[in-house]
Amino acid sequence: MINKMNKTVTVAIIGAGDRGRGAYGQFIKNNSDKIKAVAVAEPNQKKRKLFADEHNIKEKLQYNSWENFLNQKKLADGIIISTLDNMHLNPVLYAMEKGYKILLEKPITPNLNDTFKVLQKAQKTNSDILVCHVLRYTPFYQKLKKILKKEYIGKIRFINHIEKIGYYHFAHSYVRGNWRNTSVAAPIILAKSCHDLDLLYWLTDEKCIELSSHASLDFFNENNHPKGATNKCLDCSIESECPYSAKKIYLNGSDGWPTSVITDDFSYEAKIEALRKGPYGRCVYKCDNNVPEVQTIRMTLTNNIEVNFALTAFSDKITRKTSIFGTKGEINADFDRGIIKINKFGFSEQKIKVKKSKSGHNGGDAGVMKEFIKMIQGKNKSDSISILENSIESHIMAHAAEKSRFNNKVIYLDNIRKSFNYKE
C-alpha cells in the first residue's frame, strides 16, 4: 500500500489479454519505478502465466477468476479491469466494495441500466473510477482542446467528425472477432465509438440535446460470398484476390496486433492452427456478425452546435478526421497524420504538426495510466480526467443512437437522463 505521494503504487489486473497485458501491462513494465503489478486474475492459463512471468507475480497471487481474486483481502492500491465488455459489471461492483481505486476499460458496461448501477454504487461508496477514454490523453487532442479554448475560430457552429476504422481492423474485430455480435458485446457505436462521442462532449464542453441515427450492414454477409470461395481462408482458391483474407491479415510476418490476439504462440504452425480452428480464419462473408459497417449520427449539442458523426469500416487507414466550423474560421484535424490546420477567415492558414507518440492510441494509453497513478496517489486531477461521472455522457449518446436507428426517430436525451434521475 502507498503511504507517500510519490511512492510506487501497486495494482492488480483482471483480464490479461490484449489491453490488460499488451497496453497497460507494457506501461507497467516500462515504468516499474512508479507502478507495480502484484496480482493477476485471468481464466486463460497461458495468458495468466505469461503476465505473471513478465511481472514476477507470486503463484499465490495468480487467480483463474475475478471472483477468486476479489474474495481475498485488498491486495493492491488499484485495480485494472480489462475484461470483455459484458464482464465489466460484477468485477467493478465488487472492487468498489473492497475499496480499490479502479481503472475500467471502456465501455463502462454494454447496458445503460448497468452503467447507472455502477455510477450509483460509486456514489454510495465514494469510489474513484477512471474510464479508459484514452483519446482525451493524446497529445493531439490535448492540443486541439487548447486551440478551441482560445476561440481562434469564434463560436463553434458545426462539427463533422468521421471515424475511419480501417478495413482490416473492422474485419478482425467486428466481423470475425470479439465485437462482431451484440449478443456477446456492446454495439459498435458504444464499443468503438464511445471514444468519439466522448471526444465531442469533451472538446466542446457541451451536452447532446437530441440526435437521430442510421446504420446498415450491407456487405459482410452471405449474399456477397464470392463464387468459388470457401468458408475458411486457408482453403480458399480465390483468397489472394480478397483484401480481407485472414492469411494477409495474420500471416504477414508481424506478431503484433492483431496477430497477437489470435494466438499466444507466434510460430507459423501455431498461427495456421489458430486460423484453422478458431474464428479468425473464417471467410468474412460467412460469419455470425450483426454489427453495422456504416453508422451516422446527426446531433444537436447545447449552445446550438450541430454535429455530423460517421463511422465506417471501409477505409484504408485507421484514423479520425475532424472539421470544426466557427463564426470566425475553421479547423481541420487529422489524427493519423498529426496535423491540425487553422483557417481564420481573412488570414493565412496556420498548420500545426503534433508529434506522434510510440504509446498505444498515439499516447493515450500511457496518458490514462499516468492519470491513474495520480488518482491512486491522491494528487490533483487534470482537466482532461475521464472519471466515471465525466464518461457517462458518451454512453447516453451511444444508447440514444441505437434507440434512434432501431425506432427510426429523433431521440431527446434529457428524457433518458430524467429516467435515471441523472444530473452531472
Secondary structure as GFF3:
##gff-version 3
##sequence-region A 1 424
A	DSSP	beta_strand	9	14	.	.	.	ID=ss1
A	DSSP	pi_helix	18	25	.	.	.	ID=ss2
A	DSSP	alpha_helix	26	30	.	.	.	ID=ss3
A	DSSP	beta_strand	35	41	.	.	.	ID=ss4
A	DSSP	alpha_helix	45	55	.	.	.	ID=ss5
A	DSSP	three_ten_helix	59	61	.	.	.	ID=ss6
A	DSSP	beta_strand	62	63	.	.	.	ID=ss7
A	DSSP	alpha_helix	66	70	.	.	.	ID=ss8
A	DSSP	beta_strand	78	81	.	.	.	ID=ss9
A	DSSP	three_ten_helix	85	87	.	.	.	ID=ss10
A	DSSP	alpha_helix	89	98	.	.	.	ID=ss11
A	DSSP	beta_strand	101	104	.	.	.	ID=ss12
A	DSSP	alpha_helix	112	125	.	.	.	ID=ss13
A	DSSP	beta_strand	129	131	.	.	.	ID=ss14
A	DSSP	three_ten_helix	134	137	.	.	.	ID=ss15
A	DSSP	alpha_helix	139	149	.	.	.	ID=ss16
A	DSSP	beta_strand	156	164	.	.	.	ID=ss17
A	DSSP	alpha_helix	167	170	.	.	.	ID=ss18
A	DSSP	pi_helix	171	176	.	.	.	ID=ss19
A	DSSP	alpha_helix	188	191	.	.	.	ID=ss20
A	DSSP	alpha_helix	194	204	.	.	.	ID=ss21
A	DSSP	beta_strand	208	216	.	.	.	ID=ss22
A	DSSP	three_ten_helix	222	224	.	.	.	ID=ss23
A	DSSP	three_ten_helix	233	235	.	.	.	ID=ss24
A	DSSP	three_ten_helix	239	241	.	.	.	ID=ss25
A	DSSP	alpha_helix	246	250	.	.	.	ID=ss26
A	DSSP	alpha_helix	259	262	.	.	.	ID=ss27
A	DSSP	alpha_helix	268	277	.	.	.	ID=ss28
A	DSSP	three_ten_helix	279	281	.	.	.	ID=ss29
A	DSSP	beta_strand	294	301	.	.	.	ID=ss30
A	DSSP	beta_strand	305	312	.	.	.	ID=ss31
A	DSSP	beta_strand	319	326	.	.	.	ID=ss32
A	DSSP	beta_strand	329	334	.	.	.	ID=ss33
A	DSSP	beta_strand	339	344	.	.	.	ID=ss34
A	DSSP	beta_strand	350	353	.	.	.	ID=ss35
A	DSSP	three_ten_helix	360	363	.	.	.	ID=ss36
A	DSSP	alpha_helix	364	377	.	.	.	ID=ss37
A	DSSP	alpha_helix	388	407	.	.	.	ID=ss38
A	DSSP	beta_strand	411	412	.	.	.	ID=ss39
A	DSSP	alpha_helix	413	419	.	.	.	ID=ss40
###
